[in-house]
């Protein structure tokens, strides 16, 4: 199971359970347990019998809803009177989604968590809240990141470019764009296989993103073996120098590519364009200029940087 599927449907009970959980004897009075919970600042305790087996669970909500309604004598009534029982146990290795199904079907509020038959924690509503919060964050992350390489995807690039276009237009600042393509990538896939191709894409993406130094700079996978880098507030000359840095770093990876006509190792071709945005221009023009420069880099032999004015 890959990490994305595991997070959406999984995340094990052991990862989210509350542990350790305090316990009290079943013959303890309500007052004793309430004092114990207050002193230890805990909202839940397990109830154990004389054989130290867990027979129920009590939360601060039980005191609020059950004790007040039934007017128990807190000094004489034992905790067994308000505990939720029996406790249903699940193994710590099951997924949170499965545990949620058990709670819904059983109509219970808590699950004991065990490992090799031993109690190791407790699962309650707060744990599920944390789990679903993580799932939501993960899904949001997936929406803007490329599943293979981990860097930003085409959708996020489009959003970022549009946003930076408006900002730099207000500030009358330059906006630069790098478009780069892995040289002879189809030949690489055909020679070394698609798994090697995927690993190549990941290493190139990691190298590009690792070269970024400013918070506003952004790298994304544009599609296939093509990548883009948005460089706000950077002039063409400086963007070209940065592009050469990326090119050299990727070549230095020394990923063998015997079928390349440009180099015996994996290389990239880069096209760079820069513009000070205005109301009479568009970011589509910037993309078109960078793409044209990339085409020029390929025509000149690949493994090189070309700028739009070349």
N, C-alpha and C positions, 0 to 999 in steps of 0.2 A: 504494500500500500504506500503510495507516494505521500509526501508531507502535506500537500494541499488537501487530499482526500482525508488523510488522518485528522487534520485539524477540523475540517468541516463536519465529519461524521464521528470523529473520535476525540482524542484527548482522553487519557484513561482516568478512571476514578481515582487512582492513587495520586495522580498529578494534581487533582483539585480538592481532595478530601481535607477536612480539618483534622489535624493531628499535632500533639496528642490530645485525647479527650479525657477529662477528669470523670471520676465515678464516685458514687455514694452507695452506702448500704441501703437495702430495701426497707429496713426498719427505722431509718433516720426520719425525724419529724420534718414537717414542712419548714418550720423556722430554722432548723439546723441546716437544711439544704439551701434555703434562701440566704442565710448568713454565709455559708460556704461559697456560694456562687458570687455573692457580692464581694467577698474578700479576695477571691481569685479573678474577679472581673471576667467571668465567663458567662455565656448566655445559654449553654447547654451542658448537661451532664448525663452520663449513663447510670442506670440503676443496676446494681449487682446483688445476687443472692448470697447465701452463706457459702456456697461452693465456688464463689467468685465467677459465676456465669452471668452474662449480661441478659437481663430480662425486660428492660424497658429504657426509655429515654425521656428526659424532662427538659423543657426549655423555659426561658423567662416568660414566654407567652402563656405557658400553662398556668403559671402563678397569676398572671393578669386575668385570664379568661375563666379558669376553672375554680380557683380558690375564692375569688370574689363572688362568683355566681352562687356557689353551693355553701358559702359561709362556713368553710372548714375551720376547725380549731387548729391553728398553726402550731400550737405547743404539743398537741397529742396525736394529730393525724399524721400517718406515715406517708412517705413520698410515693408509695405504691398506689395511693388513692388517685393521684393525678397523672401518673406517668402514662406515656403512650406505649402500648405493648400489643403483640410481641414485636421484637426488633427483627426486621428482615435483613439478611446479610448478603452481600455480593462480594465477589473476588475483586481485588484492586486492579486487576489487569483488564477488566471489561471497559468498554468505551462509555463516555458520559451520555451519549445519545441513547445507548441501551439502558443505562441506569435510569434515565428520565422516563423511558417507557415503562419500566418496572414500577416506578413511583406513581405514574398516572394510572396504571392498571390496578394497582393495589390500593390506591387511595390513601397512602401513607405519606408522612412528611419527611422521614429520615431513613437512611440506609446505613447499616453498619458495614464497614469495609474490612475484609479479611485478607490475609496472605498466608498460605500454607496452614490454613485452619486457625490462625491466630488473629485476634482483633487488632487492627492498626490505625483505624480512624473512623470518621463519621461524615456522611454526606447529607447536606441539607440545602434549603432554598438558596442561601447565600453562595454556596459553592456553585450551584447551577447559574446563578447570576454572573459570577466571574467567568464561567465557561462560555456562556453565550456572548458576553462582552468580548472575549478573545476571538470567538468565531466571527463576530461582526467586524472586528478590526482586521482580521485575516482576509475576509471577503472584500473589504474596502481596499486592502493592499493588493489583492489579486486583480482588481479592476483597473489598476494603473501600472502594474508591473508585467513584464514579459515572463511567461511561465517557464521558459527554457533557460534564459540567461540571468533572470533576476533583476535586470535593470528596467528602467521605465519602458512602457510600450508606446505604440503609435498613437493611441488615443491621448495619452498624457502629454506626448510631444506636441500634438496639435493644440491642446489646451494651453500648454506652457508658452508655445510660440505666439499664440494670439494674445495671451496676457502680457508677455514681455514686449510685444509690438506696441501695445497701447501705452505701457509704462515708459518705454524709451522714447516714444513719440512725444509724450508730455514733457519729458526731460531733455528732449533734443539730443539724445545720446545714441551712439552707434549700437547696432545689434548685428552680431555675426552668427553665421551658421556653417557648420562643417557637415558634409555628407561623405561617408566613406564606405567602401565596398571591399570585401575580401577578394583578392585576386584569384581567378580561376577556381572558385569554390566548387563549382559543379564537378570539375575534374578531381578535386580533392575527395568529394563524396563518392564518386565513382571508383576511385582508387582505394581509399581507406575505409569506406563504409559509412553509413549514416550515424552510427554511434560515435565514431571518431569525428564526424562532421559536427555533431551536437557539442562535443567537448571542445572543438575548435571555436565554435561560436561563443561558448561560455568563457573561454580564456580570453578571447578578443574583447568581449563585453567587459570582463573584469579589468582588463588592462586599460580600456578607455575610461571607465568610471573611476579607476584608481588614479588616473592622471589628473582628474579634476581637482582644482585647488580652491576655487571660490564657491561660497554657498549658493550663488545664483546660477552657476553653470549646471547644465543638465545634459545627460547622455541617455539615449533611448535606442531601442531596436526599431528601425523603420520598417523592416520587412525582409524576410529571407536572410541574406548575408549582408544586408545594408544597415548601417547605423548612422545616427545623427547626433550632433552636439550643439546645443544652444549656448551662445556666449554673449550675454548682455553686457553692454558698456565696455566692449573690447573692439579696438580698431582692426582693420583688415591685416595690417602688418603683424600685429601681435597675435592675431588669430592664426595666421600662417605659421608663425613660429611654434605656436602650441600644436598645430596640426602636424608639424614635422616631429615634434616630441612624441606624439601618439604613434606616428608611422614608425619611428625608430624603436620604440618600446615593443611594438608588436613584432617587428622583424627580429628583435633580440630574444623573443620567446623561443626561437629556433625550433619551431614545429615543422617537421619534415614535410615537404611537398614536392616530390620528384617530378610530378607532371606539370608543374608551373613553368611557364615560359619566361617569367620575370625573375625568379629566384628559386633556389632549391628548398627554401623555407616559406612558410606562410607570410604573405605581405598584404598590404592594403593600399588602395588608391584613394586619395582624398580631394574633394572639391570644396572650396571655401568662398563664401560671399559675405559681404558686409554692407550695411545701409543704415543711414539715419532715417528712421521711419517718418513719414509725413502723410497728410491727408490725401495726397495724389498718388501714393504708392500703396502696395499691399504686401503682406507677408508671403503671399503666393509667389510674388516676384522674387523674393529673397530665396525661396525654395527652388524656384526655377533656375536662378543664377547659380546657386550652389550645385545643382544637378548638372548644369551645363559644364561647370568647371570640373566636376567629377568625370564626365564623359571625355573631357579634354585630357585629364590625367591618364585615363585608360588608353586613349589613342596615342599618347606619347610614350607608351611602354609600360605603364603601371608602376606600382611601388614608388609613388611620388605624390607630391602636393601641388595642386594647381589652384590659383585664385581666379575669381570671376573676371577680372580685368585682363587676364593673360590673352 
